[in-house]
């Protein structure tokens, strides 16, 4: 089965900047806009000296460490997604591309170290956990990705009140739902790697979602996908999809997955019933279209 089963998506909210760090942040941003690297570093040094416990300093410094070496890269290779194509003015043919260079291992290490320092000052900041997880993911350190998200879930469980997000604003509610979705999103991207390491991280993150948020459907859906596409075990796949549907019986994403598993196992009647359920629910246009296409294949 192709890796096309349905996973949930994540939307994160932003908030206003607290006044405590406003002056330093505005000065730093002005220096960045002026492309004055020396002034930018001076402001960061002043910021740390004046407010060593301000997590915003560590976030800003981490962004600087991560971004500063990503210079412009000119290549003769065709333009990829996010790059600009270079064409010959005479012929109009593509002759290369312009893109942004990737940070090296030292950049990732420094940025993650700064975020860890920021987290030590403000352990309630969920956005810092997610920032670290993003850097883990981009650097390919999937083991740290799982560990950092597990630490986030453990802290949130132990300190359900007072969690904060971007700029120190209260973390959006419903908190557990959003945290489970965050883990789900990272699991999805690990799954899409289609590598042994990615599959391991996917399975571990699916288990983490179930362990941390057993009353939500997301982890069970992930495990159902895992036992459908990676460690193929139809019984475990159906069990986990069944648990997910017991929690959210009107979730078309899960019904699509159930139908795909049934179809894969040659259970055409059961697969058709699952796809028909999606059509009847009619609460997700994309899933309805997919269900209709799958029903047509079964006829």
C-alpha positions as CSV (number, residue, x, y, z in Angstrom):
1,X,0.0,0.0,0.0
2,X,1.3,3.4,-0.9
3,X,2.1,5.8,2.0
4,X,-1.0,7.8,1.5
5,X,-3.1,7.2,4.6
6,X,-4.6,10.2,6.3
7,X,-3.0,12.0,9.2
8,X,-4.1,15.1,11.0
9,X,-2.7,18.6,10.5
10,X,-1.5,21.2,13.0
11,X,-2.2,24.9,13.2
12,X,-0.3,27.0,15.8
13,X,-1.4,30.4,16.9
14,X,0.9,33.4,17.5
15,X,0.6,36.2,20.1
16,X,1.8,39.7,20.9
17,X,5.4,40.3,22.1
18,X,5.7,41.1,25.8
19,X,7.2,44.5,26.6
20,X,10.2,43.1,28.6
21,X,12.0,42.0,25.4
22,X,10.5,44.5,23.0
23,X,13.3,47.0,23.0
24,X,16.1,44.5,22.4
25,X,14.1,42.6,19.8
26,X,13.2,45.7,17.9
27,X,16.8,46.9,17.9
28,X,18.0,43.5,16.8
29,X,15.4,43.3,14.0
30,X,16.4,46.8,12.8
31,X,20.1,45.7,12.8
32,X,19.1,42.7,10.7
33,X,17.2,44.8,8.3
34,X,20.2,47.0,7.9
35,X,22.4,43.9,7.4
36,X,24.7,45.1,10.2
37,X,25.9,41.8,11.6
38,X,28.3,43.4,14.1
39,X,25.6,45.6,15.5
40,X,23.2,42.6,15.7
41,X,25.7,40.6,17.8
42,X,26.4,43.6,20.0
43,X,22.7,43.9,20.7
44,X,22.4,40.2,21.5
45,X,25.4,40.6,24.0
46,X,23.7,43.5,25.7
47,X,20.4,41.7,25.8
48,X,21.9,38.6,27.5
49,X,23.8,40.8,30.0
50,X,20.7,42.8,30.9
51,X,18.1,40.0,30.9
52,X,19.9,36.6,31.2
53,X,16.7,34.9,32.2
54,X,14.7,36.1,29.2
55,X,13.8,33.1,27.0
56,X,13.3,35.5,24.0
57,X,17.0,36.2,24.0
58,X,17.8,32.5,23.6
59,X,15.2,32.0,20.9
60,X,16.5,35.0,18.9
61,X,20.2,33.9,19.4
62,X,19.2,30.4,18.2
63,X,17.6,31.8,15.1
64,X,20.7,33.8,14.4
65,X,23.0,30.8,14.8
66,X,20.8,28.8,12.5
67,X,20.2,31.4,9.8
68,X,23.5,33.4,9.6
69,X,25.4,30.8,7.5
70,X,22.6,30.1,5.1
71,X,24.0,32.2,2.3
72,X,23.0,32.4,-1.4
73,X,24.1,29.4,-3.4
74,X,24.3,29.6,-7.2
75,X,24.2,26.3,-9.0
76,X,24.1,24.9,-12.5
77,X,21.5,22.4,-11.4
78,X,17.8,22.9,-12.3
79,X,15.8,24.9,-9.8
80,X,14.1,22.9,-7.1
81,X,11.1,23.9,-5.0
82,X,11.8,27.2,-3.3
83,X,14.7,28.1,-5.7
84,X,14.9,30.7,-8.5
85,X,15.6,29.5,-12.0
86,X,18.5,31.2,-13.9
87,X,17.9,31.6,-17.6
88,X,20.2,32.6,-20.5
89,X,19.1,36.0,-21.6
90,X,19.8,35.2,-25.3
91,X,18.2,31.8,-25.5
92,X,15.7,31.9,-22.6
93,X,16.8,28.4,-21.6
94,X,17.3,27.5,-18.0
95,X,21.0,27.3,-17.1
96,X,21.0,27.0,-13.3
97,X,19.4,28.0,-10.1
98,X,19.8,30.3,-7.1
99,X,18.8,29.0,-3.7
100,X,19.7,29.2,0.0
101,X,22.5,27.2,1.5
102,X,21.9,24.7,4.2
103,X,23.3,25.1,7.7
104,X,25.9,22.7,8.8
105,X,26.0,20.4,11.9
106,X,27.7,23.1,14.0
107,X,24.9,25.5,13.3
108,X,22.3,23.0,14.4
109,X,24.2,22.1,17.5
110,X,24.6,25.7,18.6
111,X,21.0,26.6,17.9
112,X,19.7,23.6,19.8
113,X,22.0,24.4,22.7
114,X,20.7,27.9,22.9
115,X,17.1,26.7,22.8
116,X,17.9,24.3,25.6
117,X,19.3,27.2,27.7
118,X,16.1,29.1,27.0
119,X,14.0,26.1,28.1
120,X,15.9,25.9,31.3
121,X,14.8,29.5,32.0
122,X,11.2,28.9,30.9
123,X,10.3,25.2,31.0
124,X,6.7,26.1,30.4
125,X,7.4,27.3,26.9
126,X,5.9,24.7,24.5
127,X,7.1,26.7,21.5
128,X,10.7,26.1,22.5
129,X,10.2,22.4,22.7
130,X,8.6,22.5,19.3
131,X,11.5,24.6,18.0
132,X,14.0,22.1,19.3
133,X,12.0,19.3,17.7
134,X,12.0,21.1,14.4
135,X,15.8,21.5,14.4
136,X,16.2,17.8,15.4
137,X,14.0,16.9,12.4
138,X,15.9,19.2,10.0
139,X,19.3,17.9,11.1
140,X,18.1,14.3,10.8
141,X,18.5,13.5,14.5
142,X,15.2,11.6,14.8
143,X,16.2,10.0,18.2
144,X,16.5,13.5,19.7
145,X,13.3,14.4,18.0
146,X,11.4,11.7,19.8
147,X,13.2,12.5,23.1
148,X,12.4,16.2,22.9
149,X,8.7,15.6,22.1
150,X,8.5,13.0,24.9
151,X,10.0,15.6,27.3
152,X,7.4,18.2,26.1
153,X,4.5,15.7,26.7
154,X,5.8,14.8,30.2
155,X,6.2,18.4,31.2
156,X,2.7,19.3,30.0
157,X,1.2,16.3,31.8
158,X,3.0,17.3,35.1
159,X,2.2,21.0,34.7
160,X,-1.1,21.3,32.9
161,X,-1.7,24.9,34.1
162,X,0.5,27.8,33.0
163,X,1.8,26.3,29.7
164,X,3.0,29.0,27.3
165,X,3.4,29.4,23.6
166,X,4.9,32.0,21.2
167,X,6.1,35.1,23.0
168,X,5.1,33.7,26.4
169,X,1.3,33.9,25.7
170,X,-0.9,31.2,27.2
171,X,-0.7,28.1,25.1
172,X,-3.8,27.8,23.0
173,X,-6.6,25.5,24.1
174,X,-7.6,22.7,24.0
175,X,-4.1,22.1,25.1
176,X,-4.0,18.3,24.9
177,X,-5.6,18.3,21.5
178,X,-3.0,20.7,20.1
179,X,-0.1,18.9,21.7
180,X,-1.3,15.6,20.3
181,X,-1.6,17.2,16.9
182,X,1.9,18.5,17.2
183,X,3.3,15.1,17.8
184,X,1.1,13.7,15.0
185,X,2.6,16.3,12.6
186,X,6.2,15.3,13.4
187,X,5.2,11.6,13.1
188,X,3.7,12.2,9.7
189,X,6.9,13.8,8.4
190,X,9.0,10.9,9.8
191,X,6.7,8.5,8.1
192,X,7.1,10.3,4.8
193,X,10.9,9.8,4.9
194,X,10.3,6.1,4.0
195,X,13.5,5.1,5.7
196,X,14.1,2.6,8.6
197,X,15.0,5.5,10.9
198,X,11.9,7.4,9.8
199,X,9.7,4.3,10.4
200,X,11.2,3.8,13.9
201,X,10.6,7.4,14.8
202,X,7.1,7.2,13.4
203,X,6.3,4.1,15.5
204,X,7.8,5.7,18.7
205,X,5.9,9.0,18.2
206,X,2.7,7.1,17.6
207,X,3.2,5.2,20.8
208,X,4.0,8.5,22.6
209,X,0.8,10.1,21.3
210,X,-1.2,7.1,22.7
211,X,0.7,7.1,26.0
212,X,0.4,10.8,26.6
213,X,-3.1,11.3,25.3
214,X,-5.0,8.0,25.5
215,X,-8.3,9.8,25.3
216,X,-7.6,11.2,21.9
217,X,-7.7,9.4,18.5
218,X,-4.5,10.6,16.9
219,X,-2.0,8.1,18.3
220,X,-4.3,5.1,17.6
221,X,-4.7,6.3,14.0
222,X,-0.9,6.5,13.6
223,X,-0.5,3.0,15.0
224,X,-3.1,1.7,12.6
225,X,-1.2,3.2,9.8
226,X,2.1,1.8,11.1
227,X,0.6,-1.8,11.2
228,X,-0.8,-1.3,7.8
229,X,2.2,-0.1,5.9
230,X,5.4,-0.8,7.9
231,X,5.1,-3.7,10.3
232,X,2.2,-5.2,8.5
233,X,-0.3,-6.7,10.9
234,X,-3.9,-6.4,9.9
235,X,-5.2,-7.4,13.3
236,X,-3.3,-4.7,15.1
237,X,-4.1,-2.2,12.4
238,X,-7.9,-2.9,12.8
239,X,-7.6,-2.8,16.6
240,X,-6.0,0.6,16.6
241,X,-8.3,2.0,14.0
242,X,-11.2,0.6,16.1
243,X,-10.0,2.4,19.2
244,X,-9.6,5.6,17.2
245,X,-13.2,5.3,15.9
246,X,-14.5,4.5,19.4
247,X,-13.3,8.0,20.4
248,X,-14.2,9.8,17.2
249,X,-16.8,7.8,15.2
250,X,-17.4,10.7,12.7
251,X,-13.7,11.1,11.7
252,X,-13.6,10.5,8.0
253,X,-9.8,10.3,7.9
254,X,-10.0,7.2,10.1
255,X,-12.8,5.6,8.1
256,X,-10.8,6.1,4.9
257,X,-7.9,4.2,6.5
258,X,-10.2,1.4,7.7
259,X,-11.5,1.1,4.2
260,X,-8.0,0.9,2.7
261,X,-6.9,-1.8,5.1
262,X,-10.0,-3.8,4.4
263,X,-9.5,-3.4,0.7
264,X,-5.9,-4.5,1.0
265,X,-7.0,-7.6,2.8
266,X,-9.5,-8.5,0.1
267,X,-12.4,-7.7,2.4
268,X,-14.4,-5.9,-0.4
269,X,-17.7,-5.8,1.4
270,X,-16.2,-4.3,4.6
271,X,-14.1,-1.9,2.6
272,X,-17.1,-0.6,0.7
273,X,-19.0,-0.1,3.9
274,X,-16.2,2.0,5.3
275,X,-15.9,4.1,2.2
276,X,-19.7,4.5,2.1
277,X,-19.6,5.7,5.6
278,X,-17.2,8.5,4.6
279,X,-19.6,9.5,1.8
280,X,-22.5,9.5,4.3
281,X,-20.7,11.6,6.8
282,X,-19.8,14.1,4.1
283,X,-17.7,16.2,6.5
284,X,-14.4,16.2,4.6
285,X,-14.5,17.0,0.9
286,X,-11.1,15.4,0.2
287,X,-12.0,12.2,2.0
288,X,-15.4,12.0,0.2
289,X,-13.6,12.3,-3.1
290,X,-11.1,9.6,-2.2
291,X,-13.9,7.3,-0.9
292,X,-15.8,7.6,-4.1
293,X,-12.7,6.7,-6.1
294,X,-12.1,3.7,-3.9
295,X,-15.7,2.6,-4.2
296,X,-15.4,2.7,-8.0
297,X,-12.4,0.4,-7.8
298,X,-14.3,-2.1,-5.8
299,X,-17.2,-2.4,-8.3
